Amino acid sequence: MESESSEIVEFFTGKSILITGGTGFVGKTLIEKILRSCPEVVKIYVLIREKRKQCPAVRLQNLLNEPIFQELKKLQPNFNEKVVGISGDATIPKLGICSEDVEVGLPLMVPIVVFRK
């Protein structure tokens, strides 16, 4: 088990990830696990759509303040600096990612995409 865990940590070291469905139960759990187990991950981009008139930035803050992240906050007080909210929607073409994010090279910065609809 130790070597498998080390392989996973090594795989994520120096990489950035784009996660869709990150505000749901499985997504939150995945984000917390990666941040806790793989401290050398560069960034986790979370695709977040507006919901109930809450903008993606507010939804990201609410997500990072949920109880699942409290232990991580004690271990890595600045963990939230690695999590970046990207406004979009997995149900529309090109994930609804705005042209500014595409122009700055978001697809080139993210070699790993976890898609959960």
Sine and cosine of phi, psi and omega as CSV:
sin_phi,cos_phi,sin_psi,cos_psi,sin_omega,cos_omega
0.00,0.00,-0.61,0.79,-0.01,-1.00
-0.86,0.51,-0.71,0.71,-0.03,-1.00
-0.92,0.38,-0.58,0.81,0.05,-1.00
-0.89,0.45,-0.70,0.72,0.02,-1.00
-0.88,0.47,-0.68,0.73,0.01,-1.00
-0.90,0.44,-0.60,0.80,0.03,-1.00
-0.91,0.42,-0.63,0.78,0.02,-1.00
-0.91,0.40,-0.73,0.69,0.03,-1.00
-0.86,0.51,-0.71,0.71,0.01,-1.00
-0.89,0.46,-0.64,0.76,0.00,-1.00
-0.87,0.49,-0.68,0.73,-0.06,-1.00
-0.99,0.11,-0.23,0.97,-0.02,-1.00
-0.87,0.49,0.80,-0.59,0.05,-1.00
0.97,0.24,0.18,0.98,-0.04,-1.00
-0.91,-0.40,0.35,-0.94,0.13,-0.99
-0.91,-0.40,0.45,-0.90,-0.10,-1.00
-0.75,-0.66,0.61,-0.79,0.16,-0.99
-0.94,-0.35,0.83,-0.56,-0.01,-1.00
-0.88,-0.47,0.79,-0.62,0.16,-0.99
-0.98,-0.20,0.47,-0.88,-0.04,-1.00
0.97,0.26,0.34,0.94,-0.08,-1.00
-0.94,0.33,-0.25,0.97,0.00,-1.00
-1.00,-0.04,-0.11,0.99,0.05,-1.00
-0.99,0.10,0.05,-1.00,-0.06,-1.00
-0.85,0.53,-0.78,0.62,-0.03,-1.00
-0.91,0.42,-0.66,0.75,0.00,-1.00
-0.88,0.47,-0.70,0.71,0.03,-1.00
-0.87,0.50,-0.70,0.71,-0.01,-1.00
-0.89,0.46,-0.67,0.74,0.02,-1.00
-0.89,0.45,-0.72,0.69,0.00,-1.00
-0.87,0.50,-0.74,0.67,-0.01,-1.00
-0.88,0.48,-0.71,0.70,-0.03,-1.00
-0.89,0.46,-0.70,0.71,0.00,-1.00
-0.90,0.44,-0.72,0.70,-0.01,-1.00
-0.89,0.45,-0.63,0.77,-0.03,-1.00
-0.96,0.28,-0.67,0.74,-0.12,-0.99
-1.00,0.00,-0.38,0.92,-0.10,-1.00
-0.81,-0.58,0.96,0.29,-0.10,-1.00
-0.90,0.44,-0.27,0.96,-0.01,-1.00
-1.00,-0.07,0.17,0.98,0.12,-0.99
-0.91,0.42,0.66,-0.75,-0.08,-1.00
-0.97,0.25,-0.86,0.52,-0.02,-1.00
-0.54,-0.84,0.47,-0.88,0.19,-0.98
-0.86,-0.50,0.93,-0.38,0.06,-1.00
-1.00,-0.02,0.79,-0.62,-0.02,-1.00
-0.91,-0.42,0.87,-0.49,0.05,-1.00
-0.97,0.26,0.86,-0.51,-0.07,-1.00
-0.75,-0.66,0.76,-0.65,0.05,-1.00
-0.98,-0.19,0.35,-0.94,0.10,-0.99
-0.92,0.40,0.65,-0.76,-0.01,-1.00
-0.51,-0.86,0.71,-0.70,-0.02,-1.00
0.76,0.64,0.68,0.73,0.04,-1.00
0.88,0.47,0.34,0.94,0.12,-0.99
-0.98,-0.20,0.80,-0.59,0.01,-1.00
-0.94,0.33,0.35,-0.94,-0.02,-1.00
-0.83,0.55,-0.58,0.81,0.00,-1.00
-0.89,0.45,-0.67,0.74,0.03,-1.00
-0.92,0.39,-0.66,0.75,0.01,-1.00
-0.89,0.45,-0.59,0.80,0.05,-1.00
-0.91,0.41,-0.71,0.70,0.03,-1.00
-0.86,0.51,-0.70,0.71,0.03,-1.00
-0.87,0.49,-0.67,0.75,0.02,-1.00
-0.86,0.51,-0.75,0.66,-0.07,-1.00
-0.95,0.32,-0.23,0.97,0.06,-1.00
-0.99,-0.11,0.06,1.00,-0.01,-1.00
-0.95,0.31,0.41,-0.91,-0.05,-1.00
-0.82,0.58,-0.52,0.85,-0.02,-1.00
-0.86,0.51,-0.42,0.91,-0.05,-1.00
-0.99,-0.11,0.00,1.00,-0.08,-1.00
-0.91,0.42,-0.68,0.73,0.02,-1.00
-0.91,0.41,-0.65,0.76,0.04,-1.00
-0.88,0.48,-0.63,0.78,0.01,-1.00
-0.87,0.49,-0.58,0.82,0.04,-1.00
-0.94,0.34,-0.64,0.77,-0.04,-1.00
-0.98,0.21,-0.63,0.78,-0.04,-1.00
-0.71,-0.70,0.99,0.12,-0.10,-0.99
-0.81,0.58,-0.46,0.89,-0.04,-1.00
-0.97,-0.23,0.38,0.93,-0.04,-1.00
-0.83,0.56,-0.54,0.84,-0.07,-1.00
-0.91,0.42,-0.31,0.95,0.04,-1.00
-0.93,0.37,-0.33,0.94,0.01,-1.00
-1.00,0.02,-0.14,0.99,-0.06,-1.00
-0.96,-0.29,0.85,-0.53,-0.05,-1.00
-0.85,-0.52,0.81,-0.59,0.06,-1.00
-0.99,0.12,0.72,-0.69,0.06,-1.00
-0.88,-0.47,0.84,-0.54,0.01,-1.00
-0.95,0.32,0.81,-0.59,0.01,-1.00
-0.02,-1.00,-0.12,-0.99,-0.04,-1.00
-0.44,-0.90,0.86,-0.51,-0.06,-1.00
-0.92,0.39,-0.19,0.98,-0.05,-1.00
-1.00,-0.04,-0.02,1.00,-0.01,-1.00
-0.86,-0.51,0.33,-0.94,-0.05,-1.00
-0.82,0.58,0.57,-0.82,0.00,-1.00
0.83,0.55,0.43,0.90,0.01,-1.00
0.87,0.50,0.23,0.97,0.01,-1.00
0.91,0.41,0.31,0.95,-0.01,-1.00
-0.96,0.29,0.75,-0.67,-0.06,-1.00
-0.93,0.38,0.40,-0.92,-0.07,-1.00
-0.89,0.46,-0.49,0.87,0.01,-1.00
-0.89,0.45,-0.67,0.74,0.01,-1.00
-0.92,0.39,-0.60,0.80,0.03,-1.00
-0.93,0.37,-0.66,0.75,-0.04,-1.00
-0.91,0.42,-0.55,0.83,0.01,-1.00
-0.99,0.17,0.03,1.00,0.11,-0.99
1.00,-0.03,0.40,0.92,-0.01,-1.00
-0.76,0.65,-0.73,0.68,0.00,-1.00
-0.87,0.49,-0.51,0.86,0.00,-1.00
-0.97,0.23,-0.44,0.90,-0.03,-1.00
-0.99,0.13,-0.21,0.98,-0.14,-0.99
-0.87,-0.50,1.00,-0.08,0.01,-1.00
-0.98,0.18,-0.22,0.98,-0.04,-1.00
-0.85,-0.53,0.79,-0.61,0.03,-1.00
-0.82,-0.58,0.80,-0.59,0.09,-1.00
-0.95,-0.32,0.93,-0.37,-0.07,-1.00
-0.96,-0.28,0.86,-0.51,0.06,-1.00
-0.70,-0.71,0.88,-0.47,-0.06,-1.00
-0.99,-0.10,0.00,0.00,0.00,0.00
